[in-house]
Every structure is written in C-alpha cells, then in structure tokens.
Amino acid sequence: MTHTRRHFLQAATGAGLVGCWGDWSALCRLSLATAADAEVTPDLVQLDPTIEPIVRLIEETPREKCFEMMTGQLKAGLPYRHFLAALFLAGLRNVNPQPPGFKFHCVFVIYAAHQLSAEAPVQERLLPLFWALDAFKQSQAEDVAQGDFKLRPVTGTLPSPERAWSEFHAAMEDWDEPRADRAIVSLVRSRGANEIIEGLWKYGARDYRNIGHKAIFVANTWRTLQTIGWQHAETALRSLVLGLLDFGRQERVNEYAFEDQSYLANLRKASEAAPRLPGDWSVATANTGATTHLLEILREGDLNAVSDEALSQLVAGKARASAIWDAAHLAAGELMMRQPGIYGIHTVTSVNGLRYAYETSADPETRLVLLLQGLGWMAQFRNFMASRPAGLKETRINELQAAEIPAAPDKAAVDIFETVSEDVTAAARQAFAYGQKFPATAAFSEQVRQLVFTKGTDAHHYKYAAAILEDVANVSPVWRPHQFATTVYYVRGRQASDSVLMQRAKESLATL
C-alpha cells in the first residue's frame, strides 16, 4: 500500500496519527522514540513512560532541527495526542510558571493551538502544533538564560488522603508553595479528576494581578488534560499550583495587591446570596436592559457596585446569569476596542477562562463566584488600563454601526480581513454587519484560522482567536454581532506578511 500525504492527513483526523504506517519503515530509516531513549536524571520529574521519550527528544533537539525531527517521528507513527501531550509536558517540566505569563505562553498556547487545529481543514491540522513546538524551544532558551527552571520530584512527606484537601486549602491561603505542592500530589494520587478541578476553579479566579493568566492557566490545564489523559495530571497540576501561588498577598502588580481586588468581597457576597437564588438563575435567557445597565457600571470601574447590581438582579429573578455574562464579555471586547494591545487581549482571554470554569463547575456557589469575578475583573482591567499612558478611547460596543458588506458570506469575510490591515475600526464595523447578516460563522471563522496559521507570530494570535471565536457562541444571540466586531482587533490582516516559520512548517509537513 502506498501512503500519500492525503492518507496521512486523513489518519490525523482520528484519535491519533497512527493506524496504517507499516510501509513507512521501508521508505525511510526512522524509528519512534522509545523508553530506552529516555534516561531521566533523579532530580528531574519523571513523566509517563509513553511520553517521556518524545519529551526528551523535544527538550534535546536544537531548535533549528526540531521540525525535521518531529516530521520523522510522525512518519514513524507518533500519534497526534502524544505529540500534543509532549509539547505540553515539555513546557511544564522546563519553563518556570512564575510568573504565569511571558515565556510560559509556550504552555498556555497548547490548548488554543489544539482548539484551532480541531476546526481546521485536515491538511492544516498539524500547523499549530509545529508553531507551538518552535515556541517551546524559544521559551526553553529564555528559561535557561533566566535560571534554568526544572520541575523536580516532590519532596517531603505527603499528607494522608483524608487530610489532603484541608492541607491544600490551608497552604493556598498561606501562599505556601512546598506545602501546596505536597497536598496537590496527594490529591492526584487519591481523588478523582472532577473532584480536584472543582476545588481549583476559585483559585484561578481569585487573583487578577497577572492580567488574568491564573484563570487561563486553570482552564487550559483542565482542557488539555481532558484531551491528553488524566495520567499526566500530577505534573500538570504541580506546575499549575506554583503558578497560582505567584506574587503572594502583599505584592502590588498592575495596580492591585491581593487584598484590594474584587475576590474577597465577591466570595462573601456569593456565600450570602447563593441560598436565595431562584432555581432558574443559570438558565440561558438574554436581558438587553440588564446587560446594558451593568455595562454602564463597568465603564465606571466600580467593583462593588457592579457585583451588587448583578446580585440584586439575579436574586430578584429579573435577570439570569447569561445576561450577566453578556455584560462581562461585552466589557472585555469594548476594552480591547478602547485600548488595543496586550491588556485588551487579556480582557478577552481571561473572561473566556472564567466563563469556561463557570460552564464546567458543578457547585452553585463556585459558579456564582466565577460569574461575579467576570464582572470584577473587567472593572479592574478598566481601572488599570485607564491609568496607562495610552488611556481609553471613547468607544461603546453596544452603539456599533454596521458597514456595507457583500451579499455572499465568503466574500464578506475576505473583505473584512482585507480591511483590517488598513483600518481596524472600519473592519470592526464590517464584522459587526457580518454577525447581523450571517448567523452561521463558518466563513468568518475559517478566515481567522487561515490568517493565524499563515501569519501568526506570537502565542496571543492563537489564544485570542480561540477565545473570541468560542465567545461568539457564549454570548446571547442578540450580542453575537458585537463579538464578531471584537475579533478583528488581534488578527493579522490578509495584507500582512506570511510567517517564515510557518512556511518552513508547511514545507516540512509536505514530506509526510
């Protein structure tokens, strides 16, 4: 049987990339990395034996040779899921999660790359992972220059399974890293996955100071583990806990210390309000009046006023949670419009992480805290961004005006991203019109993915695109055109130069 590139890519659409590779050994002298290739030093955390060999190859192969190495492994039968897992675990083992940002984006980007890959045409599905492979090698080099972090084996006596949760919560309250590390290991070894993640959602939501990366870290860790397997949880959650404990209580970052954020007040308010919520408080029902009113309060940056108003609406049964989330998503998009750039990007990606946590959590009080934090963080972002030299433009997302666009969705989508390079505001008006005219998102989403895959140059192109496209579906239908408009603020237009790196990736993958 002759294996063409089409056969290879068709195989990639399944659970993995392996299934019919018998002829490859005759075509080239390649071999899949095995456990014999993986001798890990005792002071380095040991990974699952099925993944350790490929992680070692990724760690040790020079950056300029990684595409060739990985293409060889794929030809030899490396499954897609093992490739994804190895990229994730290589970052966790080799890159310091403190602070959870900067070079650690090589870890944050993994699920976004997979998310965009899953929706892409089959012939393009490996491109995001090749981008992530190169991103890891860059982050690895930066980490070596900054101290060469390695995730080590856990040390000390683990708490008993019966005491693991109380130890974990106490350690997190005290910002005690070694104690929390031992407790999370005990939990992974004795408790179920759903129970553990339920206990982590609030910790991702409690601290905005690194512009939302902690919530993103929790959400993306869980989502990635759901894809690659819970057997990798111990390594992933140990890194996660380190990231969650960065900064401590007193350090002031991005205008806030821990104590003066929205979390402690929202935790108390949620505890008091949860028993009084009507049974249908979380039903998906839009309320444009309530959403617009909350958006006005968010524009003032009043953390307490916005949470009080949201709870008043919820308890009285005047609005449901979806209307509150609509305000948070609109506020995030509006802040991106008012100050495009790194902070605006993270208004969108952080509220996306909080929303995912809310949709996944099974505990009503935790869900309420996450909802209130969605509002609280947008108020904090507003206050911080207003203090930056660039200031905030006077833009109101709920007052957008539609532009004229072609009648065909494919042509309309192309025109939007032709305009982006010249006038992002005009492109936003076109995108708003697209959302009004075409409820189906396929042509628009495909344009975004194509531009990220061919022109994306940093992790935020992947993260932002994955988050905003997901949030088009998260908001109530009446607000979806507004989410479309937000999309264009961090996608490189069709006139931007193609990525040289991704051209190399295409050439390498063409040999499969």
PyMOL commands that set and color helices and strands:
alter all, ss='L'
color gray80, all
select helices_A, chain A and resi 5-11+24-27+35-37+52-60+63-75+80-94+102-118+122-124+127-145+164-174+177-190+193-198+201-205+213-228+230-244+263-276+288-300+303-315+321-338+342-360+364-386+397-399+409-419+424-437+442-455+459-474+477-490+500-509
alter helices_A, ss='H'
color red, helices_A
deselect
rebuild
show_as cartoon
